[in-house]
Amino acid sequence: MITTTWKYATAVSAMMALSATSFARAELTHRYSFKSGTKDSVGKVDATLKGSAKITNGALVLDNADKTSGDAGASYLEFAGPLLPKQGSASVLIWFTGKEVGQFSRLLDIGAADGGSGEAFIYLTPRNADDNARAAITATDAASKAAVDADRIDDGKPHVAALVVDGTGKKLHLYVDGKEVGTAADLGDNTLDKVKQDHAWIGRSGFDTDPALSATINEVRVYDEALTADQAAAIAKAGADALPAKS
């Protein structure tokens, strides 16, 4: 009787531990490794190459020279539908290499646009007008955004950048190569549910006058939760094309 009770208690404890671990784990919802074109290998939101964008040696290559985001011939990647949850938290990670990119060219731009100006967006740029990298989110326009600035990341070396919207903690975080950079920004009213996911692009901005990006993109991932510092570090350590062991 004691043995049976002990086994039952042990089984229940194991199930509770597994449930807690699963609940705490951020789930990968979209993944683009460019080994099979622009297919989403996890979800159902495939992407399309625009302009002269191409896949070479398992990587997305964007070469835009002097083109702006509003140019008809701009090269970028366009996702077929929304990438982010409608509310709460999300994390977007991008492995890339860029050198001396144009100011405010976009690694990521999700939002809407009106008259050539972006609105209700999330973006990630390797280099802004102050020569800093920036992650930003706004419920309305650029003047009302929450943003994290850090050292620019267009030095010609491979990097992984992670933009993290923490809806529970009400913070915007930016991680580069597994380490948090800049100062986490208070979201305020700039929550995920306010972002208009009319478009989702790699390499193009919602502002037509911003430069289109020239860079090589090795992988893009989207998680439906806010990655922790430890998770961001583990993913960066594992590298593109590899998923860290689940804990």
N, C-alpha and C positions, 0 to 999 in steps of 0.2 A: 504493500500500500504506500509506504514511504517512497519507494523507488518510482512508482507510477506518478505520485504527486510531484516528485522532483523533476521527472522527465517532462511533465506537463508545464511546470513553471519555467523550465529551461526553454521549452519550445515557444512559449508565449513571450518570454523575454527576447528571444532571437527575432521573432516576428515584429515585435515593437521596435527593436533596434533597426531592422531592415526598413521598416516603414519610415522611421525618423530620418534615416540616411537618404532614402528616396525623396522624401519631402524637401530635404535641404539641398538636394543636388539640382543645379541649374540644367535645364534640358536644352539640348541642341535642336533647333527647329528648322534651320536652313544651313546648307553647306555647299560651297562652290570651290572645288579644288582644281577645276579646269583640266582635269585629266580626260574627261569625256565631254568636251565642249563646254557649254554654259548650263548644263543640267544641274538642278538642285538635287543632290544625292540623298538628302534627308527629308525635305518637304516637297511641296508641289508647285513652287514658284520658280519656274525656269527664267532664264535671262536671254537677251538678244544683243548681239554685237551691232553697234551703230557706227556709221562712217567707215573709217579704215581700221577700226579696232580688230584685233586678230588674236588667235590663240597660237602661241609658239612654245614648243617644248614644255607643255603643261602649264603655261602661264598666260595671263591676259596682258597684252601689250597695247598701250595707248601712246600714240605719237601725234601730238597736236601742234607742235611748233608754235606759231603765233596765233592760232585760232582761239576765239572766245567761245564761251558756252552757248551763245546765241547763233554761232555760225552754222549754216546748214550742213557743212562738211565735218563738223566736230566728231571726234571719235570718243565713244563712251560705252558703258554697259548699262542696259536698261532692264530692270526686273519687271516681270509680267504682272505683278500685283503687290499688295502690301507685304512687307517683311516683318513688321513689328506687331506685338500684341496691341489691342485697342486701348489698353490701360495698364497701369501698374509699372512693371520694370522690364528692362531689356538690356542686352549687351551685344555690341557689334564689334567683331575683330577682323582686322585686315592686315595680311602680310604683304608687304610691298617694298619696292625700291624706287626712289625718285631722286633726281639731282637738279638743284637750282630751279625748282618748279615756279610757275607764276603765282603771284600773291593772290590768295583766296581761291586757288584751284582746288577742286574737291576730290578727296578720296571717297567721301560719301555725302550724298545729299538726298534727303527724304523730306517731302513736303508738298507745297503748292506754289504756284507762281501766278502773278497778275501783272500784266503790262511789262513783263521782263524783269520783275522784282520778286524775290522769294518771300514767302510768308508761311507761318505756322510750320516751321521746319526743324529738322535736326541736321547738323553737318559736322564734318571732320575735314580740316585742311592741314596739310603739312607745313604751310607757311602763310601767315596773314600779312596785313600791311605793316605790322610792327615786327616782322620777321620772327614770329612765334608760331608754333603749332597751336591749333585751337579746336576744341570740341564745343559745340553750342547747341542749345535747344530753345525754342521760343513758341509761345502760344499764339503770337500775333506777328510782330515784325522784328527786324534786326535790333531796333533800339531797346526792345524789352527782353532781350535774350538773357539766359543764364549761360555762362561760358567759363571754360578752363583754358588758360594759356600756359604754354611750356616751351622749352627750347625747340626750335624748328627741327624737323626730321626729314629734310630733303638733302642729305649729305652724300647721296650715292651709295649708301650702305643699306643692307636689308634690315627692316624693322617690322615689328608687329605692334599695331596700335589698337587699343581697346577703348571704345566709348561705352560708358556704363551709365544708364539711367536707373537710379535707385528710387523707386516710387515709395517704398516704405520709409527709408531714411531721408527722403526728400532732398537727394543730392545728385549732382552730375560729377562723374569721375572720369579721368583720363589716365590710362596706363600705357606705357611704352616699353616694349621688351620685358614685360612682366613686372615693372615697377611703377607705382603711382607717381605721376608728375604733376606739377602745378598744385593748386589748392582746390579741393573739391568745392563746387559752387552750390549754393542753395537754389533749389528749383523754383521756389515761390509758386507762381501760377503757371509756370512753364512745365506742365505735366504731360505725360505721354498721351493721354486721351485728347489733348488739345492739338496734337500734331496732325496735320492733314496729309494723308499718305496718297496724294494724287500721283506722285511720281516717286521712284526710287532709283537713283543713279550712282554709278561709280565713274568718276571722271568728268562729270558735268555739274554745273551749279544752277540753282534756280534763278540766279541773277545773270541775265544775258551777257553783261559786260565783263563778268569774271572770266579769267583765262580757263580754257579747258586743260585738263591734266595730261601731262606726259609722264608715264611711269609704267613699271611692270608690277602686276598684281599676282601673287602666287596663290592666295586663298582668301575666301571671305566666309565668315561664320556668324550666325545670329543665334543668340540664346534668349529664352523667354523669361529670364530672371536677371537680377543684378549679380554679376560675378563678384566674389569676394577677392581680397588681395591675394590670398593663398591660391585660389582657383586661377586667377589671371597669371600668377607666377608659374603655376604648374603647366598651363597651356602654352605659355611662351617657351618654357623649358623643353616641352615635348616637340614643339616646332610645327610648321605647316606639314600637312600630309600625315600627321600622327595625332591620335587622340589620347590624352593622358588616362591612366587607369582610373576607373571609378572607385571612390572610397566610400 
